[in-house]
Amino acid sequence: MVRSRGSKRRPWLGAAVSALLLTGTLLAGGAQAAVPTCPATVVLIHDMARDAGEWDSTAEVLRAAGWCVEALTYGEPLGPFAGRGALDSASGEVGAAIEETLDRAGPVVLVGHGAGSLAAQRHLQRAPSTSGIAALITLGPLWNGTNIGELATMERISREVGAYDAVLELERPIVDPVCAGCRDLIAGSDFLVDLRRDGLVTAGVEYTNIASRTGLLEQPPLAGLAPEMAGVIVQDRYPSNTATHFGLADDPDVQVLLLEALAEVGS
């Protein structure tokens, strides 16, 4: 698997994983040894219209494997949902949580689900420094947005005929109170154009995308993958897996692939 990374190498992370595994072996054999700290803190960033609870089962799996884990919630809640705001605003909240974790428990590996990974990358683009951020691993990546329901096609046509701004003025009062960020996920959105312009790959950060052919939100399938990043397709390993985009964060097969991607960070 070809990996995408910046100029920095992080041998400390591979060494830390090895030390963790070695200590587990010693303890299992009855030897007295100090348990090392976890190799990094995994920061879990939820999808749009979700919250930190979507990571509950994955957090348990990661902790059992020896990782420190923090799951954050961003965005004002509406009933059971959070993370509905514009992704530029969400990136500020996500960034503040990442920086706080770095100050207290760095280094970190970011794991984003769908819109969460876009907010994380927006932070990486704007952060004064990304030192201590080893990697961004995405589940259900949406680097190229989605054309679900032909929404991207309709938006493109409205721009071409000069009706986009008028349609937007009618749409905002209805859509924004419910999900202002939903528009950001449509292929060709202003947010995605700006994100790509400012660089999908941040130097020094490793990237791995885990995608499903049955994601549904990703239309066309796998459209969210970026060629400049490492890509793992769930069905290449688990042909019978039918996880949709919305079920990736607690899918057992995806959890195995996530653990493998984490083990490769810094290698």
C-alpha positions in Angstrom: 0.0 0.0 0.0 1.5 3.3 -1.0 1.4 5.8 1.8 1.2 9.6 1.6 3.3 11.6 4.1 5.1 14.9 4.4 8.7 15.4 5.0 8.8 14.5 8.7 9.4 10.9 9.9 8.3 9.8 13.3 10.3 6.8 14.4 9.2 7.5 17.9 5.7 6.2 17.1 6.8 2.9 15.7 9.2 2.5 18.6 6.4 3.3 21.1 4.1 0.7 19.6 6.9 -1.9 19.8 7.6 -1.0 23.4 3.9 -1.4 24.2 3.7 -4.8 22.7 6.9 -5.9 24.3 5.7 -4.8 27.7 2.5 -6.7 27.2 4.5 -9.8 26.4 6.7 -9.4 29.6 3.7 -8.9 31.8 1.9 -11.9 30.3 5.0 -13.9 31.2 5.0 -12.8 34.8 8.0 -10.4 34.5 7.9 -7.2 36.4 8.0 -4.2 34.1 6.6 -0.7 34.1 3.7 -0.2 31.7 4.6 2.5 29.2 2.3 5.3 28.2 0.3 4.7 25.1 2.1 5.5 21.8 -0.2 8.4 21.0 -3.7 9.7 21.7 -6.2 9.0 19.0 -8.6 11.9 18.6 -11.9 10.7 17.2 -13.9 13.3 15.2 -17.5 12.4 14.3 -19.4 12.9 11.1 -22.0 15.6 10.4 -25.2 15.4 12.4 -23.6 12.9 14.9 -21.7 13.2 18.1 -18.9 11.5 20.1 -21.2 8.6 20.9 -20.9 7.2 17.4 -17.4 6.1 18.4 -18.3 4.2 21.6 -17.5 0.7 20.3 -14.4 1.8 18.3 -13.1 3.6 21.4 -13.3 0.4 23.4 -11.5 -1.5 20.7 -8.7 1.1 20.5 -8.3 1.3 24.2 -8.1 -2.5 24.4 -5.3 -2.4 21.9 -3.3 0.1 24.0 -4.2 3.5 22.5 -5.3 6.5 24.5 -8.5 7.7 23.0 -10.5 11.0 23.1 -13.8 11.5 21.2 -14.9 15.0 20.8 -18.3 16.5 20.0 -18.5 19.7 17.9 -21.4 21.9 16.8 -24.6 23.0 18.6 -27.0 20.2 19.3 -30.4 19.9 17.8 -32.3 17.1 19.5 -30.0 14.1 19.4 -27.7 15.5 16.7 -24.7 17.8 16.7 -22.1 18.8 14.1 -24.6 20.4 11.7 -22.9 23.8 11.4 -20.8 25.0 8.5 -17.5 23.2 8.3 -15.4 26.3 8.5 -16.9 27.0 11.9 -16.7 23.3 12.9 -13.0 23.3 12.0 -12.4 26.0 14.7 -14.0 23.9 17.4 -12.3 20.7 16.2 -8.9 22.6 16.1 -9.3 23.9 19.6 -10.0 20.4 20.9 -7.0 19.0 19.0 -4.7 21.8 20.4 -5.9 21.2 23.9 -5.2 17.5 23.6 -1.7 18.2 22.2 -0.9 20.4 25.1 -2.1 17.8 27.6 -1.5 14.4 26.0 0.4 14.8 22.7 1.3 13.4 20.2 -2.0 12.7 18.5 -3.4 10.7 15.6 -6.6 12.2 14.1 -9.4 9.8 13.0 -12.2 11.5 11.2 -15.5 10.1 9.9 -16.8 11.8 6.8 -17.3 15.5 7.5 -15.2 15.2 10.6 -12.1 14.5 8.5 -12.8 17.6 6.4 -13.0 19.8 9.5 -9.8 18.3 10.7 -8.0 19.0 7.5 -9.3 22.6 7.5 -7.7 23.0 11.0 -4.4 21.5 9.7 -4.3 24.0 6.9 -4.7 26.9 9.3 -2.8 25.7 12.3 0.4 27.7 13.0 2.2 24.4 13.5 1.2 20.7 13.0 4.0 19.4 15.2 2.8 16.5 17.2 0.0 15.5 14.8 1.2 12.3 13.3 -1.6 11.3 10.9 -5.1 11.8 9.7 -7.0 8.6 9.1 -10.4 9.0 7.5 -13.5 6.7 7.4 -15.8 7.3 4.5 -13.6 10.1 3.0 -15.4 12.9 1.2 -12.4 14.8 -0.3 -14.3 15.3 -3.5 -17.8 15.7 -2.0 -20.8 13.8 -3.1 -23.3 14.0 -5.9 -26.0 12.1 -4.0 -29.4 12.8 -5.5 -27.6 14.6 -8.4 -27.4 17.6 -6.1 -23.9 18.5 -7.3 -25.1 18.4 -10.9 -28.1 20.7 -10.1 -25.8 23.1 -8.3 -23.4 23.1 -11.2 -26.2 23.9 -13.7 -27.6 26.7 -11.5 -24.1 28.3 -11.4 -23.7 28.0 -15.2 -27.1 29.7 -15.8 -26.5 32.3 -13.2 -29.3 31.2 -10.8 -27.1 29.9 -8.0 -27.1 33.0 -5.8 -30.9 33.4 -6.1 -31.5 29.8 -5.2 -29.2 30.0 -2.3 -31.0 33.0 -0.8 -34.3 31.0 -0.9 -32.6 27.8 0.5 -30.6 29.2 3.4 -33.5 30.1 5.7 -34.9 26.6 5.3 -31.8 24.5 5.3 -29.3 26.3 7.5 -31.2 26.0 10.8 -31.3 22.3 10.4 -27.9 21.5 8.7 -25.9 24.5 7.5 -22.9 22.2 6.8 -24.8 19.8 4.5 -24.2 22.2 1.6 -20.4 22.0 2.2 -20.4 18.2 1.4 -21.8 18.7 -2.1 -19.2 18.2 -4.8 -18.0 21.6 -6.1 -19.1 23.5 -2.9 -17.3 26.7 -2.0 -15.9 24.9 1.0 -14.5 22.0 -0.9 -13.0 24.2 -3.6 -11.2 26.3 -0.9 -10.1 23.1 0.9 -8.5 21.7 -2.3 -6.9 25.1 -3.2 -5.2 25.2 0.2 -3.9 21.6 -0.1 -5.4 18.3 0.9 -2.1 17.0 2.1 -0.3 18.9 4.9 3.4 18.4 5.2 4.5 16.1 8.0 1.1 14.4 8.4 0.4 10.9 7.1 -2.9 10.2 5.4 -4.9 7.0 5.1 -8.5 6.8 3.7 -10.7 3.8 4.6 -13.7 3.7 2.1 -16.6 1.4 1.4 -18.0 0.6 -2.0 -21.4 0.4 -0.4 -21.1 3.8 1.4 -24.2 5.3 -0.3 -23.4 8.9 0.6 -20.3 8.7 -1.6 -21.8 9.1 -5.0 -20.4 7.8 -7.3 -19.0 5.1 -5.0 -15.4 5.7 -3.8 -15.6 9.2 -5.2 -14.3 10.6 -1.9 -10.8 9.0 -2.3 -7.8 11.2 -3.1 -5.0 9.7 -5.3 -2.4 11.6 -3.3 -3.3 9.6 -0.2 -3.2 6.0 0.8 -6.5 4.3 0.2 -8.0 1.1 1.8 -11.2 -0.3 0.4 -13.2 -2.3 3.0 -14.5 -4.8 0.4 -11.0 -5.6 -0.9 -10.4 -7.3 2.5 -14.0 -8.2 3.4 -15.9 -8.8 0.2 -19.2 -9.5 1.9 -19.1 -6.3 4.0 -22.1 -4.0 3.1 -21.4 -1.1 5.6 -22.9 2.2 4.6 -21.2 5.5 5.2 -23.2 6.0 8.3 -22.2 2.6 9.8 -18.5 2.8 9.3 -17.6 4.2 12.7 -18.8 1.1 14.5 -18.3 -1.6 11.9 -16.0 -4.5 13.2 -14.2 -5.0 9.9 -13.5 -1.2 9.7 -12.2 -1.3 13.2 -9.6 -4.0 12.2 -8.5 -1.9 9.2 -8.3 1.2 11.5 -6.0 -0.7 14.0 -3.8 -1.7 11.1 -3.6 1.8 9.8 -2.7 3.1 13.3 0.0 0.5 13.6 1.6 1.8 10.4 1.8 5.4 11.4 5.4 6.4 11.7 6.7 3.2 10.2 
